[in-house]
Amino acid sequence: MSSFLVEHKTIDRILSYINKCQYSSSRHKLDTSRLAEDFYGDEDYGMALTALGRRLLRMNLDALRTRYEGRAAGAESDKYANDYNYTQVPVTSAQAFFSASCLCYQCAEGEVYKSRFWNELDSLVNEIARHIAYDAADKEKCEWG
């Protein structure tokens, strides 16, 4: 298994889905309060999403450094994370699920996956999966149990 630093577009997809759900029907509201609690203060929403994206990338870097004992991610990787700026992109629930799942998987190294922040990302992945299931066209044919 190898690990890698996700692309900015991966982060954009995750954050765009969060943003999209914040303004949709209550059925699709995401509980991002714990994931993003440090980022919603006096800043504007776009700046908050940029800060959250940078933190997600730094978590990814921490996992890479753990996986490769510090050899894989140098100063250029730090610059890459710090240069992230949120851009709203069109995103489906399925794409958001795969992007968030990819990031979560890439961050599941060493102590990183034991952090509260990683657990909140993992919870987000599960919540997106529930959105997909509840929106499935054939859900009425499914049995409960």
N, C-alpha and C positions, 0 to 999 in steps of 0.2 A: 504494500500500500504506500502510495506517495501522497504528500500534502502539497498544496499550492495556495498562493495568495489569490483570492477571487478578484475578478475585474470590477471596476467601478460600476459597470452596468448591472452587475449582480446586486450590488448594494442599492442602486437606483430602483431596481424592480421591487425589492423588499420594502423600501421606504415609500415608494409610490403606492404600493398596495395598502400600507398602513394609512397613508394620507387619503387614499380613495375611500377606505372604509370609515374613516372618521366623519365623512360627509354623506354617508349612505344611510339606508334604513337601519333601524335599531337592530334588526336581525343580523346585520353584517358589521356591527360595531366590533372593533377589536379591543380587548383589554390590554392596551399598551402602556398603561400608567406605570407599571413596575419596570418595564423595559426602558422607558424613556423618561422616568421621573427626574433624572438629573438634568434633562435637556429642555424642559418646559418651564421657563421662568419669565423673565422680562424680555428675553430674546424674541425675535419674530420666528414664526413657524419654520420658514425655510432655513434660517440659521440653526434652529434646533435640530432639524433633520440632518443638516450637514454635520453638526457635532456628533449626533448619534451614528451617522455613517462612518465617521472617522474612528469612533470608539469600536464599532464592529470590525473595521479593518485592523485596528491595533490588537483586538482579541485574536484575529486570524494570524497576525504576525507573532503574537505570543505563542500560539500553538505551533507555528512553523519552527520557531526557535527551540521549542521544547522537543519537537520531533527530530530535528537535525542538530541538536545540541549547539544552537547558536550559529551554525555555519551557513545556513540557507538564506538568512535575511539580513542584509547589511543596511547601510545608511540610505541607499536608494529605495529600499522598501519602506523605511520610515518616512521618507519624502513622499512616496507614493500614497501612503495612508494620510499624511498630513495635507496633501494637495487635493484630497477629495472635496468636491462641492456637489451637493445634492442637485439633481436634475429630475424633474417630474417626467416620467415616461409612461406610455400606455402599457398596462399589464393585466393579464387575466389571473384569476384565482389559481389556476393550474401552474402558470409560470411563476407566480409568487411562491407557491409551495415548493417547486423544484429549486428556485433560487435560494430560498431560506433553508431548505434541507441541505443543499450543497454547502452553504456557509456553515451550518451547524456541524455537518460531518467534518469539514476541514478544521474546525476548531476543537474537535474531540480528541485532544492530545494532552498528556500530562495532567496537571492540575487545572487546566483551563476549563475542562468540561464539568468541573466541580464548583465552578464559580456561580454566584447568583445571577450574574449577567448572562452566562451561557444557558442557564436553566430557563431564564425568561425568553431567550431566543428559541429554545426547544419548545416551550409552551406556545409561542407564536406559531411555530410549524404545526403543532397539533391543532391549534385554533383554525388555521387556514384549511387544514384537512377537513375539519368539521364543516366549514363553509362549503367546501366542494361537495361533501356528502349530502348536506341539507339542500343543496341546489340541484342535485342530480335529477334528471328528467324522470327516471324510473323509481324514485324514492317511495312513491305511493304503493308500489308493488312489493316493497320489501317488508318482511315480517320483523316485528320487534321481538328479539329473543331467539 
